[in-house]
Amino acid sequence: MNRISRRLFSTNSASIRTRFDQPWLHPTTSFIQGKAWASFGYQELQRPADLVRVSQSTLRRAELILSRITRSFGPQRTVQENDPRKDFLDCIRAFDRLSDILCRVIDLAESIRNLHPNQLWINAANQAHSLLSRYMNTLNTHKELYDALEFSLSRLSPIEQDHPDLFAAKTVGLQFLRDFQRHGIHLQTKEREKLVDLSDEMLSVGRMFFAGTNDNPTPTWITKNEAKQLGNGFVSDLEFNHNQRSEIDPSDWHAHTLLRQHPDPSVRKRIWFSQRNSTDDQIELLENLLKLRYQFARLTGKNNWADVALEDKMIGNQDNVMAFLNGLDSETRPIALNELKLLQNSSQDNLNPWDRDYYAHSFTSNRTRDQLMTTNLSSYFSVGSCIQGLSQLFSRIYGISFVVESPDNPQELWHESIVKLGVMDEDEGRIGTIYCDLFDRTSKTTGAAHYTVRCSRRTDLDEDHKDFEFAESGLNNDTPIVDHIFPDLANSEPLKVPVTNRNGKPGTYQRPVVVFSCTFDPPDPITRQPSLLAWSDVETLFHEMGHAIHSMIGQTEYHNVSGTRCPTDFVELPSILMEHFARSSEVLSLFASHHTDPNRKLDVIRFKQHLQTLEFIKGIETQSQIGLAALDQHFHSDIVAHNPFNSTLEYSKIDHHYSIYPSSTNLGSTGDGEDRWHARFGHLYGYGASYYSYLFDRVIAQKIWSTLFRNSVHHHRRGDSEDGVLSRTNGERIKSSILKWGGSRDPWKCLEDVIQDGSLADGGIEAVQTVGKWGLWK
């Protein structure tokens, strides 16, 4: 394929900006007004009922592939393959394909039920998602399927087991093997039944615990005289009883304002403790959840829940996690203590945790009066200019850019505000699709998210015609697969996926499709004002686009290791790197201009000074995150087996160990309450034993940035480097060392390549300690 010129990419920049900022100039003629579709380019999906029908035909095809796997690769098969390596690879491809056809519908349904404005489509998506998810649960306990995988894996020699060429296939195989074992397939019947009961109870208790973390805390109070110290405007917004007290919700803006601005430390202390309280029932839910996880781990042969959670992570085990956290603690503590000292210059006494926000607010307020004000910043960051800047950035460092595309048919998009971006590579041409659903609307899930609708996967080795060879011997046409769905060869077609060739790669591939979702305020068609972003929203935009571009570049042979399907403690690295790019002067100069006048550029120097002032306590905040990550590990260790187990006491111990506040030994219970915030730490549910991951990737991203780009900035300023931060050489290094692999390569070897430090290649405790010592400040 001919190399696509950069000129084509640059001419598209203006259309990108106006398409997002001035949608009234680009009426979506192919979008049928008043209709809500969601085909995502699939011709089979014209109406909600089609999604349900496709889920049923997918289920039937999955059952055919299941029969093919168990009879082709199981220990009882009639024909033995003489080449164990080929046999293993064929088995893994079949497993990956089985997973892919199910995920095509499940992932599509997940996007629809979170983003679609039409309840009929949402209902259909829920139905399709439920049907295929329940089927997948039956696969996790399918003994013949497990035996086929284990048998194929066991036939590999020790040398082949560790061969780097088989890393991707083995990773896929181990993912499935662990899923089987976490469902107790290797256990005796009674133990397996107990494990199922534990899993159900963990899910139920976990959901109740997580819901409780969002419950409003018990109200606290403030007197009228205390409120007056913040002015009459604050007082007038409160209602006072006959005792001249007003009830305060610890989670609302009044409480946060009091913490930041009230001069009386006793008031701040009262508010702080009210925010840190939890009910006895919530404490009990947390402790039950932790004990259930421990019992589950022991039943599956692990020492504790951390062993379960960390076995497929980059960092490996709990000892390594703690080595990293303690190393980062050593690097961060002096920085945090110095920041605390700066805050203490405004105070005669030692600072307590409830004083932090007050003195930080005072510190930043005094220094931002003469700097660029935050109220003006959003004028320089329209959604369109940011997407345009991302396209220009990717064009410079990766040779990849965006092209605004019209939908292929009226049914493709689910709302008129959606923008379809074709992702273009200079060498390969079109490599994927990003649907940008960036604006808020009723019924849409709030916040930022990256939905994978379809993963990359090699397709030419599928030999899908062989799916039918085992239909007669492997299927019972009189027994439903799930619910009322019976085998039916004539109605077993999965979603059809277009495939293309890839430059320099044998075979054909399906291309990735993702949805990039945010809930920004939409452009105003009356005032003609585009959607303008606060700086935190700009960082979110760059962060989430880091996930999207990872999905586009990380096109692997197996869908289970493509793009962002890599270890949890590695997946955030590309996105955090994007945050570094967003802050660089060179990148800001690409797109940060006033929305009314593109020639009016942001004063980058003043802006960066402003950011440094706002973030001057990042050491203190990082130290807090280190403590929470250590608490997460502690709660998922053997400690929960101790009788009695007191989570509040254990939380106090960890908090004291990692705290930088002189008063931390005396917090416990006071007249203002007890610090039991750990039962409000919702990430204990969703990220049990892996909360360290974000810190881990932040440190790695900082090291990559300082290694590849910090020196580039200095050389660029001296005129020694053509591109500086926008260096194609360094961009290609990130692309070829990290992004293109998805999860198909050992992340430690990826890190070794990009940092060019051979000591990292094998991972292990020494490599982890090295990462911890890098810190976030070098």
N, C-alpha and C positions, 0 to 999 in steps of 0.2 A: 504494500500500500504506500502511495506517495506520502512523503512527509508533509504535514499540514502546516502552513506558514503561520507565524505569530501574528501577522497582519490580520488574518481572519479572526483571531482571538480578540485583538484589540478593537476591531470595528464593532464587536458585539457588546462592548462595555456600556455604551450609552443606552442600548436597548434593555440591558439587564436593569440598569438603574431606574429607567422610566417605567418598566413593567411592574416593579414593586412600588415605586413612589407615586406614580401617576397612572393607576390602572384605568382611569376614565379615558386615557388616550389609546388604550389597547382593549377595546371591547372583545370579550371572548365569544366570538361569533359561533363557535362550535359548541358552546355550552348552552343547553336548552333551558331557557328561563323557567323557573318553577319546578324543574325536574332535578332529582338528586340521584346520581348514578355512582358507580364505583367499580368500573371494570379493570382499572389499572392496566389497560392494554390487552386484557384477556377477552377474546371475542365471545367466549362461552357465557360471559357474565353480562346479561342484558337486564336482569331484574332480580330482586331478592331471592326468589324461589330457585334461580339458577345456582346460587351459592350453596344452598342446601343440597340440590341435586348433585353438584360437583363433589361435595364432601362425601356423598354416598358412593359415587363411582370411584372416588379416590380410595375409599375404604375397601372396596372390592378389589381394586388393583393391588393395594397393599397386602391383602390376603394372598393373592397370587404370588407376589414377590416373597412373602414369608414362606410359602410352600416350596418355592424354588430354592431358597436359602437352606432350609432344613434338610432337603433331600439332595442338594448338591454338595454341601460342605459339612454335614454332620458326621459323626463317627460311624453311623449305621448305613451310610450311603453305599450303593452297589458298585460305583465306579470310583477308583482311587486316582487322584492326580499325582503323578510322579514328581512334580516340581512343587515342593512345599511353599516356596516363595510366590510362585504364580498363583497357587491355590489360595494363599493368604490374601494377596492383592485382589483377586477376584471376589473373595468373600467380603472384604472391606468395602469394595465398590458396591456390592449388592446391599450391604447394610446402609451405606451412605445414601444410596438411591432410595431405599425404603424410607429413610428419614426425610429425604428431600421432598418426595411427593406428598408426604403428610404435612411437612412444614410449609409447603407452597400454599396450602389452604389455611392451616392454623395461623401462620404469621400474617397472611392477608386478612383473615378474620379479626385478628388482634388489632390491626390497624383500623379496620372499618368500625369496630365497636368502640374505639376510643376517639375517632375523628369524624364519623359520619353524622350529618345533621338529620337523617331520616330514620325514624324508629323502625320501619319495616326492614331496612338494611341491617340495623343494629340487632334486631331479633334474629334475622337469618344468620348473621355473623356469630351470635352467641350459640345458636343451634349447631352450626358447623363446627365451631371451636369445641363445644362440649362433646360432640360425637367422636371427633378424631382424637381428642385428648384422652377420653375414656378408653379408646382403642389402644392408644400408646401405653396406657397403664397396664393393659393386658399383655402387651409385648414385653414389658419389664419383668413379668413373672412367667414368661414362656420358656419352659425348660429346654425344649428342643432347639430353640433359637439360641439360647445361651450355650448349649453344648456345641453347636456348630461354630460359634465364634471362638470359644475356648479351645476347641480341637484344632482349628486352623492356626491359631496363635501358638499352640503348644508344639506344632510340627516345625516351627522355625528353629534353626540352630541358634546357640547363644551369640555367635558372631552376627548372624542376620538380625537377631533381636535388637542389637545395638547399632546396626548399620544406619548411617545418616540418611541414606536414600529411602529408608523405610520409616523414617521418623513420623511423617505425616500420616501414613496409613496406620502405624502403630498407635499414634495419638488418638485417631478416630476409634480404633478398636478398644483401647483402654477406656475411652469415654463410655462406650456401650457396656463394657465389662463392669465398670464401677456402678453404672445405673442398675444393672442386674443385681449386683451384690448389695447395693443399698436397699433393694427390695427383698433381700433375704433369700434369693433363689438358691444359694449354696447351703442353706440351713435345713435342719430337719423340720418336719411339718409343724410341730408344736412351737418351735422357736420362730418359724416363719410367721405363724399366726400371731404370735406375741409381737413381732416386729411390725406387722400390719397395724395392730392395735396401737402400738406406740406412735407410728407415723400419723395415724388419724388423730390421736390425742395431741401430738405436737402441733399439728396444723390448727386444730381448734383452739388450744391454749395460746399459741403464737398469735393468731388473729385477734383474740381478745386482748392480749397484752399490747399489741400494736395499736389497736383502737383506743386503749386506755392512755397511751402516751399523748394522744391528741385531746383528751378530755380537759376541760378548763380546770385549773387549780382552784383550791378553796379560796374564796375572796379574802382580801386583806382590807386595810382601812387607812385613811389619812384624816387628820383633823383640819378644820378650816384654817387655823392659824398656820399650820404647816403648808397647806396648799397656797396660801397667800404669798408665800416666798417665791412662787413662780409667776405671780402676777394675777390680775383680775380676770384675764381671759381664761386662764386655767381654772380658776375658782368657779367662774360662771358656767363651766361645762359639767360641773359636778352637783349632785344633790346631797344635802347634809341633813342628818336627823336632829332630834332635839338635844343630843349630846355633842352637836357640832362635829360629827364624824360622817365621812362619806365612804361607802363601800367601793373598793377598787378590784377590778378583775386583773389578776397578776399577768395575764397574757395580752392585755390590750395596750393601746398606745399611751394611756395615762401612766401605767406602771413603768413602761420603758422610758418615758419622758422623765419621770421622777428619778430613775436610776442614773440618767445622763445629766440631769440639771439641778437636782435638789442639793443645796449646800449642807444639809444636816445628815451626817453619817448614820445616825440612828434610824432615820426614815429610809435611807437607801438599804440599810441592813434588813429592815422589816420587809421591804419589797423583795429583796433578793431571796430571802428564805421562803417567802410565799411562793416564789417561782420554782423553788427547788424541792418543794414538798410532793409527796406521793401518798396515796391511801394505802392502808394495810392490804386491801384486796389487790391493788396493783403490784405491791411487793410480792404477794403470794403468787400471783400469776407469773411474774418473772422467775421466781425461784422454782416454780413447778416446770416452767419451760426449760430452764437450765438442767434440771434433774432428768427430765424426759430425754433431752439430747444426750446426756451422759449415759443413760441406760441404753439408748439406741446404739451409741457408739460401742459400748461393751458387748452388746449382743452380736454386732457385726464383726467383732474381733479387733476393734480399735481401742486404744487406751482412753480416749476422751473425744469430745466433739471436734476439737481442733484437729485431731488426726483425720477425721472424716472430711472436714472442710478444706484442709490444706494439701491433701494428697495429690491434687491435680494443679496446684498453684506453682508459680515460678519459684517462690521462696522455699517451698518444700515441707517445712515442719515448724512446730511452735518454738523450738529452741532457736531456729534461724530468725523467726519473727522478733523474738525478744532481743536477739543480738543486734538486729537492725534498729529496733526502737531505742535500745540503750545507747547505741552508737550515735543515733540522731539526737538523743537527749543530751549527750555530752557536747555535741556541736551547737545545739540550740540554746541550752540553759544560759551560757554567758551572754548571748544576745538578748534573751528575754529579761534577764536580771538587769542588764544595762538600760533596756527600755523602761523597766519598772523604776529604776533609779531616776530616769528623766521625769517620770510622772511624780515621783516623791518630792521633787524639787518644789512642787506646788503645795506640799503638805508638810506639816510639822511632825506627823505621826507615821508609823508604818502603814502601808496600804493593805487593805483587805480585799477579798474578791469583789465585794459589793462597791468598792471605791473605783474599780478599774474604769468603768464606762464614764463616770463623772469626770475624772481627771483626763481621760483620753479625749472626751468631748471638749473640755476646756483647752487642752493642748492644741487640738486641730482647729478650733474656732479662732484662736489667737493668730494662727499662722495662715489661715485661708482668706483672711479679710483683704489682703493685698494681692491675692492670687486669682487665677481664673475661677469663677464661681461655677458650681455644679449646675445651677439653673441654666447656664448658657451652653453647657457641653452638648446636650442632646441635639442642638441645632446643627451640629457637625456630624451627627451619626444617624442618618436616615437608614432604614432597612435596605433600600436599594443601593445606596452608596457602599454599605458594608458588604453586600453580596457581590457587588462589582469589584470591590477591593479584594475579596477572597478569590475571585476568578483571576484577577491580575496577579495576585500572589502565587497561586498555583501554576499559572502560566510561566512565571519567571523561575520558580524553583523546581517544578516537576514536569513542565511541558504539558500541563493539563489545564483545560479551561472549560467554562460553561457556555452553553448556547441556549437561549430561550426557544422552546419548541411549542408549536401548537399541538393540542391533543390529536391523536390519530383518528378519533371519532367522538361524537357527542357524549358517549357513555363513559369515557375514560376517567373524567374528574368527578369528584364528589362535591365540589363547591366552586363557585365562580372566582374565588380569591386564590385558588391554587395556581401555582406557577410550576410548569414542567421544565426542568433543566436537563438537556442532554449533556453528558460529560464527555469531552473530546480530548483525546490524546494525540500529541503531535505525530506519533509514529503509527498508532493503531487505529486512529479515527474514533468513532463512537464506542465508548467502553461501558456505559451504564446510564442509569436514569435516577435523578433526584427529584422527587415531588416536594415542593416547598409549600407547606401549610403553616404559615407563620403568624396569622392574625387570629385574634380572639373571636369567638362566637358562642352562642348558646349551645349547650350540651357537649361541647368539645372538652376533652380532658385538659386541665390546666397544666402549665409548666412546659419545660423544654424536654423533648424526647426524640430519639432516633429509632425509627421502626424499620426493621429489615423485612421487606416484602418478599424478596427473592435473593438467594445467595448465588455466587458464582459456583460452577461445577463443570467438570469435563463430562461430556455426554456421549461421545462416539463409541465408548466401550460398553454401553448399557446392554446391547443385544436384547432389547425389550421384547422381541418376538418370542424369546425363550420363556417368558413369564407363563405362557399357556401350556408349556410342555408337561407340567406336573398337576394340571388342574384336576384331571380325573382321579389320580392317586392321592392328591393332597387335600382336596376340598370335599366337604360334605354338604351337598346342596340342600339338604333337609334341615340343616342347623343354622340359625342366624349367626352372623359374625358379631354384631352388636345390635341390641334392640330388635327391630323388625327387618334389618338389612340382611338379605340372603345373598350368597354368591350368585353372580350373573355375568357370564363372560361377555355378553353383548353390551353390557352397561358398566364397563370397568376402565373407562378412559380417564386418566388424571388430567389436571390442567395442562394444556399444551404450552410449552415454553419455546420461544424462538432461540436459535443457536447460531453462532458465528465462528469463524476461524480467528486465531490469534497470531499475531506476528511472532515468528520464531518458536512457536509452540505446535506440537503435533495435535491433531484431533480438532474437535469442535467443543465450544463452551457455551453455557447459558450465562447471560450477563446479569450483574446485580441491579436490583431496584430497591431504593429506600425512600422512606418519607422522613423529612426533616420538619418537625413540628415545634412551634412556639405559640405563645398567646400574647403577642404584642398588640397594642392598640392599632386598629386598621387605619389606613389613610382616610382623611376626611374629604369626601367629594364636594362638600359645600365650601369650606374654607380653602380647599386645594392644598392642605398641608399633609405631607407624607407622614408615615409612622416614624417618630423620632425616639431614639433609644438612650436610656441612661447608660453610663459606662459599664455597669454590671451586666446589662443586657447585651452590650457589644461583646463582652467576654463570653457570655453564654452562647451567642451566635457563633463565635469562632470555635469555642469548645465543641459544640455539637457538630459543626461542620468538620471538625477533626475526625469524629466517628464516621461521618458520611464519606469522606475522602478515603479513609481506611478501607471501607467497604468497596469503594470503586477500584482501588489499587491492589488490594489483597485478593486477587482472583486465583484461586487454587483448584486443584483437581477434585477436592472433596468439599462439599458444602459445609460439613461440620467443622472445618478449620479455615473457612474463608473469612476475609475481612475482620470484623470485630469478634469473631468466634475464637478467641484466644484466652489464656488464663486471666482471671479477674484482676490479678495484681500486675498485669501488663497492658490491659485493654485501654486504660485511661492515658497511657503515655502519649500517643499521637495527639489527643485532644488537649492535654496540658501543654505540649509543645506549641499548639496553635495559640494558646493564651500568651506565650512568650512572643510569638510573631505579632500578635495584635498590639502589644505594647512598644514594639520597636519603632524608632523614628522613621526608618525607611518604609515600613509597611503603612504606618499612619499617613505618610505623605502620599500614598497611592490613592487614598479614598476619603480622608477626613476633611471635608469641605462643607461650607454652609449650604443648607438645602435651598436657599434662595439664590445663591450665587456660587457656582462651582469653582470660580477663581478665588474665592475667599477662603483661604486655607486655615486650618487649625494651627494655632501657635503651639507647636509640639513641645518646645522647651518648657514653656509655662505649664503646659498640661502635665508633663512628666513630673515637674516639681510638685504640682497639685496632688498627683497620685502618691508620691513619696510621703507627703504630709498625711494624707488620709490613711495610709497603711503603715504608719510608723510603729505600730504595736504588733506587727505580723509575727515577731518572735514570741511574744506572749501568747498569741492565738495558736501558733504552731505547737508551743509547749502544752497547751491545753489539749490539742488533738493527739499528741503523743500519749498523754495520760489516758485519754479515752480508748485509744488503740490498745494500750497495755491492759486496761480494765476488761476489754473485750476478750483478750487472751486469757486473763486470769479467771474470768467467769466460765470459760470453756475448757478449763483444765480439770485436773482431778480434784480441785478444791471443793467442787459441789458434792463430792462423795462423803465429805466430812459431816459428822452428825454431832451437834446441829450445824447447819449451814446458814449463816446470817449474811445476806447479800449487802446489807447496809454497813455492817462492820468491815466486810472485805472491800467495799467501795471506799470507805474512809481510809483504809490502809494504802490502797493504790493512789488515792488522791493526795495523801500526805507525801508519799514517796516522790511523786512527779511534780508537786506543786512548787511554785516559786514564791508563794506568799508566806511571810514569817508567821502568820497567825494560823496556818493550815492545821496545826496540831490541836487547835482549840475549837474547831468548827463544830463537829458532832452535833449535840443537842444544845440549844440555847433557849433563852426566854422567847426568842423570835421564831423558834421552830427547829426543825432538824433537816439537814441536807440529805435528802433521799432522791436526788435528781436522777440517779442511775436507773430508776424505774420509769423514767420518762425518756430514756435513751432508746428511741425507736429502732435505730440501726442494729441493736442487738438481735432483733428479729430478722431483718433482711440481710444483714452482713455478718451473721454469727461467725466469729473467729477470723474474719477477713476485713475488718474495718481499717487495718493498717494499709490496705492496698493503695488508697489515694495518696497517702504520705509517701509510700514507696515509689510510686510513679512520679510524684512531684520532685523527689530527689533525683531520680534518673533523668527526668526532663531538664532539670537545672544543670546537671552535669553535661548532657548533650549540648545544651545551649551554650554553656561556657566554653566547651571544647571546640565546637564547630563555628559558633557565630560571634562570641565575644571578641576573639582576636580579629575576626573578619570586620567587625565594626571599627576597631582601631586602625586596621590597614586601610579600610575604605576612607576614613577621615584623612589619612595621609596620602590618599590617591594611589595606594599600592594594590588595591583590589577593585575590579570592575563593578562588582555587585554588592559587596558587603553582606548584609543579612539576606539579600535577595540572590545570593550565589547559587547558580545552577549546580555547581560541583557539589556543594554541601547538601543541597536539596536532593540531588540524585543519590547521595550517600544515605540519607534517611529513607528515601524511597526503596533503594535496593537492599538495605540492611534490615529494615524494620517493616515498612508498610506492605511490600509486595508478598510477604510471607503469610500474612494473616496469623493463624495459629499453627501453621504447618512446619515450623522450625523451632528448635529449642530457643526460647527467648534469651537465654544467657549467651548463646552464640550470636544472636542478633545484636545484643548489647556489645559483645566483644568486637564485632565488625564496625559498629558505628563509633565506638570510643577508641578502638584499636588498642585494646588492653588485653593481652592474652591470658592474664590471670583470672579473667571473668568467665572464660569459656565453659568451665565445668560446674559453675554454680557452687553450691556448698557453703559452709559456714564462713570460710575466708572471704569468698566473693561477697557474701551478704554483709560482713563486717566492713568491707571496703566501701560498699554502697552507703552504709550508715555514716561512715566518716566523711563522705562527700558533703553531707549536710545540704542546707538550702541557701548558704550565704557565701559560697565561694565562686 
